[in-house]
């Protein structure tokens, strides 16, 4: 599988968030990015690290916990949880 297109899309989402810091749709954009990253990580996990299925599922669950209709500031713990779980998975893959 090729993750370049997916990662390019995630970079575009990140750029959108940083371009307009007052936009109230950041949570929606963050959720789109985390869903995409979850999928990429899960694909890598399935192909190369079958023993890390639970960790990949934890990343996906953490992404699902981000509510696109709630202000990011009101759910920063959910966002932090996603990045923490993704970092843990990447560390184990390394």
C-alpha positions as CSV (number, residue, x, y, z in Angstrom):
1,X,0.0,0.0,0.0
2,X,1.1,3.6,-0.6
3,X,0.5,6.0,2.2
4,X,1.8,9.1,0.4
5,X,-1.6,10.3,-0.8
6,X,-3.2,9.8,2.6
7,X,-0.4,11.6,4.3
8,X,-0.6,14.5,1.8
9,X,-4.2,14.8,2.7
10,X,-3.4,14.9,6.4
11,X,-0.9,17.6,5.7
12,X,-3.6,19.6,3.9
13,X,-5.9,19.2,6.9
14,X,-3.1,20.5,9.2
15,X,-2.5,23.5,6.9
16,X,-6.2,24.3,7.0
17,X,-6.2,24.3,10.8
18,X,-3.2,26.6,11.0
19,X,-4.4,29.0,8.3
20,X,-7.4,30.2,10.3
21,X,-7.1,29.7,14.0
22,X,-10.6,31.2,14.6
23,X,-12.5,28.7,12.4
24,X,-14.9,26.8,14.6
25,X,-14.8,23.7,12.3
26,X,-11.3,22.6,13.5
27,X,-12.7,19.6,15.3
28,X,-14.3,18.4,12.1
29,X,-11.0,18.8,10.3
30,X,-9.0,17.2,13.1
31,X,-11.4,14.2,13.1
32,X,-11.0,13.8,9.4
33,X,-7.2,13.8,9.8
34,X,-7.2,11.4,12.7
35,X,-9.6,9.0,11.0
36,X,-7.2,9.0,8.0
37,X,-4.2,8.5,10.2
38,X,-5.9,5.7,12.0
39,X,-6.6,3.9,8.8
40,X,-3.0,4.3,7.6
41,X,-1.6,3.1,10.9
42,X,-4.0,0.1,10.9
43,X,-3.0,-0.8,7.4
44,X,0.7,-0.8,8.4
45,X,-0.1,-2.7,11.5
46,X,-2.0,-5.4,9.7
47,X,0.7,-5.8,7.0
48,X,3.8,-5.7,9.2
49,X,2.9,-5.9,12.9
50,X,0.0,-8.4,13.5
51,X,0.7,-8.5,17.2
52,X,-0.2,-4.8,17.6
53,X,-3.8,-5.1,16.6
54,X,-5.1,-4.0,20.0
55,X,-2.9,-0.9,19.8
56,X,-4.1,0.0,16.3
57,X,-7.7,-0.4,17.5
58,X,-7.0,1.9,20.4
59,X,-5.8,4.6,18.0
60,X,-9.0,4.1,16.0
61,X,-11.1,4.3,19.1
62,X,-9.3,7.5,20.2
63,X,-10.0,9.0,16.8
64,X,-13.7,8.1,17.2
65,X,-13.8,9.9,20.5
66,X,-13.2,13.2,18.8
67,X,-16.6,14.9,18.2
68,X,-16.6,16.9,15.0
69,X,-19.4,19.0,16.3
70,X,-17.7,20.1,19.6
71,X,-15.1,22.9,19.8
72,X,-11.6,21.5,20.0
73,X,-10.8,23.4,23.1
74,X,-13.7,21.6,24.8
75,X,-12.3,18.2,24.0
76,X,-8.5,18.7,24.0
77,X,-8.1,15.6,26.2
78,X,-9.7,13.5,23.5
79,X,-7.3,15.0,20.9
80,X,-4.3,14.5,23.2
81,X,-5.4,10.9,23.8
82,X,-5.4,10.2,20.0
83,X,-1.9,11.6,19.6
84,X,-0.7,9.7,22.6
85,X,-2.1,6.4,21.4
86,X,-0.7,7.0,17.9
87,X,2.7,7.8,19.3
88,X,2.6,4.7,21.4
89,X,1.8,2.5,18.4
90,X,4.5,4.1,16.3
91,X,7.0,3.6,19.0
92,X,6.1,-0.1,19.2
93,X,6.4,-0.4,15.4
94,X,9.9,1.2,15.5
